[in-house]
Structure formats: structure tokens, C-alpha cells
């Protein structure tokens, strides 16, 4: 950076006065003259005024112990070591600019930022899904009272805006069509299969199933999370395929969570299920949960309400890792959450609140209970230790 004729303090002072709108005409001319001297000067000016640079500078400033730094500086300053002062002066100038501009940013923009946060409140998810038919046709399902027909005699399904219903009467069709229900982030949907089995499918999930069951078994394929209330039929067991894991049931209520990069979990509410995976078979009884752990299934007793509350439009967290809580919120509110310290992910969090609250209310609960702070910009959140 070309600083001839001007000291670093003077340049920083001119930039601050200009940014505050307090510069005299002659000071503006001096700043313009300095900017014209080199491209390096212009790049420096643009950089220190950018929002991203201020945010980075603020983060460094927060971690900066001014008293300690000053003590170190005084101990190192010696008449014979004036060159040290020359070396640190550019950083002193930059720090002056950062602190001044960050202060301006915080004081002048705080109210507009708060207003923007209210105006662009992050709303909760809603009932929405995409139905993919066997011929590849895609149908968007939302809160509309549409009746959808495949135009095949004896076969129809109905969409109520929250529920896709495949129950039918007197179908004699012999050809099975495979359908896929895709739930985006920020969505959820219910489906009643042809055998009257009801399934709640959570955000960022996918359920593949036949339009009607034939043969001696019923099988669906799940990615993500779903809660099943399986219609009892002792002659035709019901199978849920989750990757290389199979869950076999007769008439049962249970929850399966199988998101990518997470341990697969099956939680049994009532009835009985058998899980086959990695040459291992375990049987669950009500109140038990099987969790994938490296190459084996671990079974334990749990309070099932903590794992199925989402179907009753509630978030129920009991001593849950905050990192896992944030992943749930990302999927439901369709946001990106970045954590500045891995310690945050390992904090334990307990809460019970309505799932359809605006995200601001949820964040306040987490901030209070977990001693963290959230920063929001558009649909991106940054969480820091408080």
C-alpha cells in the first residue's frame, strides 16, 4: 500500500471521516488523490469497507486482548528497535479502521437489521411434497383440495393438501405401479397406503411404495424419516427397506430415522418389529430403540415421546446434542446453520415446543437454554458461544 506523504494513521482517519460523512472537502480531495496513486490503495480501501471484511475484523476484535497486546508492544519497544514499530503500524491502522467501521455498522445499521429480521421472519415448514408416478410424471402436492386420477379404471388417489390417500374399493388391476413421495426441506406429508397403513413422512425424506400391494408381502423403501402405523395383516408382513437394513412388522407403530451421515434409528411405540442388518437380527418391544453403531445394532429403553413428537407438530428434545437439534431445524425451516465452535455441537439441550412457531421464537429458547447466540442473514444462521 502506497503511504507516501501520508502516515497510516492519517489514511485510516481519512477513510473513517469519509465513511462517517464527516470529511471536509479538502480531506475528501486528499483521500481521492491517495486512491488514484495506485491500484493497491484502491483495493485496500474497497476491502476495508466491505461487509465481509468488517465481520472478519469484528471476530478478530472480539478475540483481541487489547491490554495484553499493548503490554507486549511496550516490552518490545526499545530505542534500538524502532523498526518493530514500523512493522506493526500497518496492522494498527487496519485495526483502527476496522474498529471504527464496525462501530458504525453496529450503531447505524442495528435498527434496520432488526426491522429486516422481523420483515423476513423465517417461517416454519408446511405440508408439501412431490409425487413422482411410475411414468416419471411429477405432481406438486400442497395445501390444495385437488383430486388426482391416473385415469386407470378402478384406481385413484386423492390429495387433501396434507394427506395422499390410496385407499380404494374394488380394484382388479394386476399391474403394480411404483410411486415415490418426495418431501423437500421445509415440508412434511401424510400418506395412507392401499392397505390402510398410515405414514407420516418428515422433511427432506423420500418414500417409495406400490400404488397397491400384491402377493404375500408389503414392502416400501425409505430415505430420511417417517412414522408408520401399519395396518395389521398376519398373512402379509410389512417390510421397510432402509438402505441395506430391513425392518419387518405385522401390525405396529414405529418411527425410523435414517438421514445421510446419521446413525439409523428405529423406535417402537407399540407392537413388535424385527430388524435385519449386517447378518444381525434384533427384535424390539414397545419402548425400545435400535441404533446402528459401527457394525452392530444397539438396543436400549427410551421415552418414545422424545422421538415421535414431530408427528404431533412438536419438537421434543430430551438431553439431545445441540448439533443434532440444529440439523432438525435446518431441515424443517429450510435454512443453513454454521457453527463457529465444535463445542456447541456437543452441548446437551432439553426443550419441548410447537413445531409451527416462527424460527425467531425457537432461537430465543435455544439461546436462553444453551447459552449461545444466533446471527441471521437471509436463510443463513451462524451460532456462537455466548
C-alpha positions in Angstrom: 0.0 0.0 0.0 1.4 3.4 -1.0 1.5 5.6 2.0 3.9 8.2 0.8 3.1 11.7 2.1 0.5 10.2 4.5 1.0 8.2 7.6 -1.0 5.1 8.2 -3.0 6.9 10.9 -3.8 9.7 8.6 -5.1 7.4 5.9 -7.2 5.5 8.4 -8.5 8.8 9.8 -9.5 10.0 6.2 -11.3 6.7 5.5 -13.2 6.9 8.8 -14.2 10.5 8.2 -15.3 9.7 4.7 -17.3 6.7 5.8 -19.0 8.7 8.6 -19.8 11.6 6.1 -17.8 14.0 8.4 -14.9 14.7 6.0 -14.2 18.3 4.9 -13.9 19.0 1.2 -10.1 19.2 1.3 -10.0 15.8 3.2 -12.1 14.2 0.5 -9.8 15.6 -2.2 -6.8 14.2 -0.3 -8.4 10.8 0.0 -9.3 10.8 -3.7 -5.7 11.8 -4.5 -4.4 8.9 -2.4 -6.8 6.4 -4.1 -5.6 7.5 -7.5 -1.9 6.9 -6.7 -2.1 3.1 -7.0 -4.4 0.2 -7.6 -3.2 -1.2 -4.3 -4.6 1.8 -2.5 -8.0 1.4 -4.1 -8.1 -2.4 -3.4 -7.2 -1.7 0.3 -10.0 0.9 0.5 -12.6 -1.4 -1.1 -11.5 -4.2 1.1 -11.8 -2.5 4.5 -15.2 -1.1 3.6 -16.6 -4.5 2.6 -19.1 -6.1 4.9 -17.4 -9.4 4.9 -14.1 -7.8 6.0 -15.8 -5.9 8.8 -17.4 -9.2 10.0 -14.0 -10.9 10.0 -12.4 -7.9 11.7 -15.1 -7.9 14.3 -14.5 -11.6 15.0 -10.7 -10.9 15.4 -11.5 -7.8 17.5 -13.7 -9.9 19.9 -10.8 -12.3 20.4 -8.3 -9.5 20.7 -7.0 -8.7 24.2 -6.1 -5.0 23.8 -4.5 -4.6 27.2 -2.3 -7.7 26.8 -1.3 -6.7 23.3 -0.3 -3.2 24.5 1.8 -4.6 27.3 3.6 -6.9 24.8 4.1 -4.0 22.5 5.6 -1.8 25.2 8.1 -4.5 26.3 9.2 -5.0 22.8 9.6 -1.3 22.0 13.1 -0.1 22.6 15.1 2.8 21.0 17.1 0.3 19.1 14.0 -1.5 17.8 12.0 1.2 16.1 11.8 -0.9 13.1 9.4 -3.1 15.0 7.0 -0.2 15.4 7.2 0.4 11.6 6.3 -3.2 11.0 3.2 -3.2 13.3 1.9 0.2 12.2 0.0 -1.1 9.1 -1.8 -3.5 11.4 -2.6 -0.8 13.9 -4.0 1.3 11.1 -6.1 -1.5 9.8 -7.4 -2.3 13.3 -8.3 1.4 13.8 -10.3 1.3 10.6 -12.0 -2.0 11.5 -13.0 -0.9 14.9 -14.3 2.4 13.7 -16.3 0.9 10.8 -17.6 -2.0 12.9 -18.8 0.5 15.5 -20.5 2.5 12.7 -22.0 -0.7 11.3 -23.4 -1.7 14.6 -24.8 1.6 15.7 -26.2 2.9 12.4 -27.4 -0.4 11.0 -28.7 -2.1 14.1 -32.3 -0.9 13.8 -32.6 -1.6 10.0 -31.2 -5.1 10.6 -33.7 -5.7 13.3 -36.5 -4.5 11.1 -35.3 -6.7 8.3 -35.2 -9.7 10.7 -38.9 -9.1 11.5 -39.9 -8.5 7.9 -38.1 -11.6 6.7 -39.1 -13.8 9.6 -38.2 -17.4 8.9 -41.5 -19.3 8.8 -41.9 -23.0 9.7 -42.3 -25.7 7.2 -45.7 -26.8 5.8 -47.5 -29.7 4.2 -45.9 -30.0 0.8 -44.5 -32.8 -1.3 -43.8 -34.0 -4.8 -45.4 -37.2 -6.1 -43.5 -39.0 -8.8 -45.5 -41.5 -10.8 -44.1 -44.6 -12.4 -44.1 -42.9 -15.8 -41.9 -40.1 -14.5 -44.7 -37.5 -14.2 -44.2 -35.2 -11.3 -47.1 -33.7 -9.4 -46.6 -30.9 -6.7 -48.7 -31.5 -3.7 -49.6 -28.6 -1.5 -52.4 -27.2 0.6 -54.9 -27.6 -2.2 -58.0 -29.7 -2.5 -57.1 -31.4 -5.7 -58.3 -34.8 -6.9 -55.7 -36.7 -8.8 -56.5 -39.6 -11.1 -54.3 -41.9 -13.0 -57.2 -42.4 -15.4 -57.0 -46.2 -14.9 -60.2 -47.9 -14.2 -60.7 -48.8 -10.6 -57.6 -46.9 -9.4 -57.5 -43.4 -7.9 -55.8 -41.5 -5.2 -56.8 -38.2 -3.5 -54.8 -35.3 -2.3 -56.3 -33.2 0.5 -53.4 -30.8 0.9 -51.9 -32.7 3.9 -52.7 -36.3 3.0 -52.4 -38.5 0.0 -54.9 -41.3 0.2 -54.6 -44.6 -1.8 -57.4 -46.5 -0.2 -59.6 -47.8 -3.0 -62.6 -50.1 -3.5 -62.8 -53.0 -5.8 -59.7 -52.6 -7.9 -58.9 -55.6 -10.1 -55.8 -54.2 -11.7 -52.9 -56.7 -11.8 -50.1 -54.3 -12.7 -48.4 -52.6 -9.8 -47.2 -49.0 -10.3 -44.3 -47.8 -8.2 -44.8 -44.2 -6.9 -42.4 -42.0 -4.9 -43.3 -39.3 -2.4 -40.6 -36.8 -2.0 -40.7 -34.3 0.8 -38.4 -31.2 0.5 -36.7 -29.4 3.3 -39.3 -27.3 5.0 -42.1 -29.8 4.3 -43.9 -32.8 5.7 -46.8 -35.0 4.4 -49.0 -37.9 5.3 -50.0 -40.8 3.1 -52.4 -43.7 3.5 -51.3 -46.7 1.5 -53.7 -49.0 -0.2 -53.8 -51.4 2.8 -54.8 -48.5 5.1 -51.3 -48.2 6.6 -50.7 -44.6 7.5 -47.3 -43.0 7.2 -46.1 -39.5 8.3 -43.1 -38.5 6.2 -40.8 -35.9 7.6 -38.8 -33.1 5.9 -36.0 -34.0 3.4 -37.3 -37.5 3.1 -38.5 -39.9 0.4 -40.9 -42.9 0.5 -41.2 -45.3 -2.4 -44.2 -47.6 -2.5 -46.6 -49.5 -4.8 -49.9 -48.0 -5.7 -51.4 -51.2 -4.3 -49.9 -54.3 -2.7 -49.9 -57.7 -4.3 -48.5 -61.0 -3.3 -47.6 -62.3 0.2 -45.8 -59.3 1.5 -45.9 -55.5 1.6 -42.7 -53.5 1.0 -41.8 -49.8 1.0 -38.4 -48.1 0.7 -37.5 -45.1 3.0 -34.9 -42.4 2.9 -34.9 -39.9 5.7 -37.5 -40.2 8.5 -41.1 -41.5 8.7 -43.5 -42.7 11.3 -45.6 -45.8 10.5 -48.9 -47.1 11.7 -49.0 -50.4 9.9 -52.4 -52.0 9.2 -52.5 -55.5 10.7 -52.4 -58.3 8.2 -50.9 -61.5 9.6 -50.9 -63.1 6.1 -48.8 -60.3 4.6 -45.9 -58.9 6.7 -44.9 -55.3 6.1 -41.3 -54.5 5.3 -39.5 -51.2 5.4 -36.2 -51.2 3.4 -33.7 -48.6 4.6 -30.5 -49.0 2.6 -29.1 -52.4 3.5 -31.3 -52.6 6.6 -34.8 -54.3 6.7 -37.5 -53.8 9.3 -40.2 -56.4 9.3 -43.6 -55.8 11.1 -47.1 -57.1 11.2 -49.3 -54.5 12.8 -47.2 -52.0 14.6 -46.5 -48.3 15.3 -42.9 -47.2 15.0 -40.5 -44.4 13.8 -37.5 -44.8 11.6 -34.9 -42.1 11.2 -32.3 -42.7 8.5 -30.8 -39.4 7.3 -27.5 -39.4 5.5 -24.4 -39.1 7.7 -26.5 -40.0 10.8 -27.0 -43.3 12.7 -30.1 -45.1 11.6 -32.6 -45.5 14.5 -35.8 -47.5 14.8 -38.1 -46.6 17.8 -41.0 -48.8 18.6 -44.2 -47.4 20.1 -46.4 -50.5 20.1 -46.4 -53.9 18.6 -43.3 -55.8 17.6 -40.6 -55.4 14.9 -37.7 -57.4 13.7 -34.6 -55.6 12.3 -32.2 -57.4 10.0 -28.8 -55.8 9.3 -25.2 -56.9 8.8 -26.1 -60.5 9.5 -27.6 -59.5 12.8 -31.3 -59.7 13.8 -32.8 -58.0 16.8 -36.4 -57.9 17.9 -37.8 -54.7 19.5 -40.6 -54.4 22.1 -42.6 -51.2 22.9 -40.4 -48.5 24.4 -37.2 -49.8 22.8 -35.0 -48.3 20.2 -32.3 -49.9 18.0 -29.5 -47.7 16.8 -26.9 -48.5 14.2 -23.4 -48.4 15.8 -20.4 -49.1 13.6 -21.2 -52.8 12.6 -23.8 -53.7 15.2 -27.3 -52.7 16.4 -27.6 -51.4 20.0 -30.9 -51.7 21.7 -32.0 -49.6 24.7 -35.1 -48.4 26.5 -36.2 -44.9 25.6 -39.1 -42.5 26.2 -40.7 -42.8 22.7 -42.3 -39.3 23.0 -38.9 -37.8 22.5 -38.7 -39.4 19.1 -42.2 -39.2 17.7 -43.3 -35.8 19.0 -42.8 -34.4 15.5 -46.0 -36.1 14.1 -48.0 -34.1 16.7 -46.4 -30.9 15.5 -44.0 -30.6 18.3 -40.2 -30.6 18.8 -39.4 -32.7 21.8 -35.7 -32.7 22.8 -34.5 -34.5 25.9 -30.8 -34.2 26.6 -30.2 -34.2 22.9 -26.9 -33.0 21.3 -27.3 -29.4 20.1 -25.6 -30.4 16.8 -28.5 -32.9 16.2 -31.1 -30.3 17.2 -29.7 -27.8 14.7 -29.8 -30.4 11.9 -33.5 -30.9 12.7 -34.1 -27.2 12.5 -32.2 -26.9 9.2 -34.5 -29.5 7.6 -37.7 -28.1 9.0 -37.1 -24.4 8.4 -35.0 -24.9 5.2 -32.0 -22.9 6.4 -28.3 -23.4 6.6 -26.7 -23.2 10.1 -23.0 -22.8 10.6 -21.3 -23.4 14.0 -18.2 -21.4 14.9 -17.1 -23.8 17.7 -17.4 -27.6 17.7 -18.1 -27.4 21.5 -21.5 -26.1 20.5 -22.4 -29.3 18.7 -21.7 -31.3 21.9 -23.9 -29.2 24.2 -26.9 -31.1 25.6 -30.3 -29.5 25.1 -33.7 -30.1 26.5 -36.9 -28.4 25.3 -40.5 -29.0 24.2 -42.1 -26.5 21.9 -44.5 -26.2 19.0 -43.1 -27.1 15.6 -45.1 -24.4 13.7 -43.6 -21.5 15.5 -41.6 -18.9 13.6 -37.9 -19.6 13.9 -37.2 -16.4 15.9 -39.1 -17.9 18.9 -37.3 -21.2 18.7 -33.9 -19.5 18.5 -34.7 -17.5 21.7 -35.4 -20.7 23.5 -32.2 -22.2 22.4 -30.2 -19.1 23.2 -31.5 -19.0 26.7 -31.2 -22.7 27.4 -27.9 -23.4 25.7 -26.1 -20.1 26.3 -25.4 -19.5 22.6 -26.1 -16.6 20.2 -27.5 -16.7 16.6 -26.8 -14.3 13.8 -29.2 -14.3 10.9 -28.7 -13.2 7.4 -31.4 -14.2 4.8 -31.7 -18.0 5.3 -28.2 -18.5 6.8 -27.6 -18.6 10.5 -24.3 -18.5 12.4 -24.3 -19.8 16.0 -21.6 -18.8 18.6 -21.0 -19.4 22.2 -22.4 -16.6 24.3 
